[in-house]
């Protein structure tokens, strides 16, 4: 591990190791994952920062590690009112990320149609 990283979270340590394994810099790893370089740099230099689900999904795609494993490594195990880590949500995001632009546009149209259909019911819950 490079000496410039003194205090790392388990997730930050994993990121540095992944970059080393792939003969990449943290910025290069971010670009490979489709993330901005700052996204991963902050996760390394700020040990209390936690990655988003999308960041974990993208890192899962380039590392071969399960999203759930990365979330656990990042300490993302507590329950939320809306579970952003629900397996169905993760599957939808994976499908979306694999689609070409036209497919993503179509999927968003379908999602918006469902949202419009259920909006009166959802607004009644507020």
Backbone torsions as a table, in degrees:
resi	resn	phi	psi	omega
1	UNK	NA	135.8	-179.7
2	UNK	-59.6	144.5	-177.9
3	UNK	-67.6	-21.3	-176.2
4	UNK	-68.0	-16.6	177.9
5	UNK	-98.7	107.3	-175.2
6	UNK	-90.8	-55.2	-177.7
7	UNK	-116.6	113.8	-178.4
8	UNK	-120.7	144.8	169.6
9	UNK	-74.2	165.3	175.6
10	UNK	-56.2	-36.8	179.7
11	UNK	-69.3	-42.5	177.8
12	UNK	-62.3	-40.7	177.8
13	UNK	-62.4	-42.3	178.0
14	UNK	-62.4	-41.5	178.9
15	UNK	-60.2	-44.8	179.5
16	UNK	-62.7	-43.0	178.4
17	UNK	-63.7	-41.8	179.1
18	UNK	-62.0	-44.1	177.9
19	UNK	-60.4	-44.0	178.4
20	UNK	-61.1	-45.6	-179.6
21	UNK	-60.6	-34.4	-177.1
22	UNK	-96.4	11.5	-179.3
23	UNK	49.2	47.8	-177.5
24	UNK	-131.2	163.1	170.0
25	UNK	-87.1	170.1	175.7
26	UNK	-61.3	-40.1	178.1
27	UNK	-64.5	-41.9	178.1
28	UNK	-64.0	-38.8	177.6
29	UNK	-63.7	-41.6	178.5
30	UNK	-61.1	-46.6	179.6
31	UNK	-61.5	-40.9	179.1
32	UNK	-61.0	-34.8	-179.5
33	UNK	-85.1	-4.9	-178.5
34	UNK	79.8	26.8	179.6
35	UNK	-113.9	162.3	174.4
36	UNK	-75.7	147.0	-179.4
37	UNK	-55.6	-37.4	-179.7
38	UNK	-61.8	-31.3	-179.4
39	UNK	-56.4	-50.0	-178.3
40	UNK	-78.5	-34.8	178.9
41	UNK	-58.8	-44.5	179.6
42	UNK	-64.7	-35.1	177.9
43	UNK	-66.1	-27.3	179.1
44	UNK	-83.6	-46.9	-172.4
45	UNK	-85.4	-15.4	177.6
46	UNK	-117.0	93.5	-173.0
47	UNK	-59.9	-22.1	-179.7
48	UNK	-86.7	-9.1	-179.3
49	UNK	-75.5	140.5	180.0
50	UNK	-117.0	142.5	-179.3
51	UNK	-75.2	153.9	175.9
52	UNK	-79.5	168.3	176.0
53	UNK	-59.7	-43.0	-179.6
54	UNK	-61.3	-42.0	178.2
55	UNK	-60.9	-44.4	179.3
56	UNK	-64.7	-37.7	177.6
57	UNK	-62.5	-44.4	-179.1
58	UNK	-67.6	-39.2	177.8
59	UNK	-69.8	-32.7	176.0
60	UNK	-61.9	-40.7	-178.2
61	UNK	-63.8	-34.7	-177.4
62	UNK	-95.5	-13.5	-177.4
63	UNK	-105.1	-22.1	-176.9
64	UNK	82.9	3.3	178.6
65	UNK	-91.7	147.8	-180.0
66	UNK	-65.3	144.7	178.6
67	UNK	-58.4	-42.9	-178.5
68	UNK	-61.0	-38.3	178.0
69	UNK	-64.9	-41.4	178.6
70	UNK	-67.9	-39.7	178.0
71	UNK	-63.2	-42.1	178.2
72	UNK	-64.7	-41.4	178.3
73	UNK	-60.6	-33.2	179.7
74	UNK	-84.7	-2.3	-179.7
75	UNK	78.6	20.9	-179.0
76	UNK	-93.8	68.1	-177.1
77	UNK	-117.6	-11.5	-177.9
78	UNK	-73.2	152.4	-178.5
79	UNK	-75.9	147.0	176.7
80	UNK	-121.2	159.1	178.6
81	UNK	-57.6	-44.8	173.1
82	UNK	-109.9	121.3	-174.4
83	UNK	-79.6	100.3	-179.3
84	UNK	-71.2	-8.8	-177.5
85	UNK	-106.7	14.4	178.8
86	UNK	-57.8	134.2	-177.0
87	UNK	-53.8	-36.7	179.1
88	UNK	-66.7	-39.2	178.5
89	UNK	-64.9	-41.5	178.4
90	UNK	-62.6	-42.7	179.1
91	UNK	-62.9	-42.6	179.2
92	UNK	-62.2	-42.2	179.9
93	UNK	-65.9	-37.7	177.9
94	UNK	-65.1	-43.1	177.8
95	UNK	-61.2	-48.0	-179.6
96	UNK	-56.3	-46.5	-177.6
97	UNK	-64.3	-26.1	-177.8
98	UNK	-87.6	-15.1	-175.6
99	UNK	-77.0	149.1	170.8
100	UNK	-70.5	170.5	-176.4
101	UNK	-53.0	-43.2	-178.7
102	UNK	-63.8	-38.4	178.6
103	UNK	-67.1	-39.9	177.9
104	UNK	-63.2	-42.3	178.9
105	UNK	-61.4	-44.0	179.6
106	UNK	-64.2	-43.4	179.8
107	UNK	-63.0	-38.8	177.1
108	UNK	-65.4	-37.2	176.9
109	UNK	-62.4	-44.0	178.9
110	UNK	-63.0	-45.4	179.9
111	UNK	-60.9	-41.8	178.5
112	UNK	-66.2	-36.6	177.3
113	UNK	-63.2	-43.1	177.1
114	UNK	-64.9	-41.4	179.6
115	UNK	-61.8	-42.2	178.1
116	UNK	-63.9	-39.2	180.0
117	UNK	-64.2	-39.9	-175.8
118	UNK	-97.3	-2.8	-176.3
119	UNK	-56.0	-45.8	179.6
120	UNK	-58.1	-39.9	-179.9
121	UNK	-68.8	-41.4	-178.6
122	UNK	-69.3	-36.9	-179.9
123	UNK	-68.9	-29.2	177.6
124	UNK	-69.2	-18.0	-179.2
125	UNK	-83.1	-16.8	-176.1
126	UNK	-69.4	NA	NA
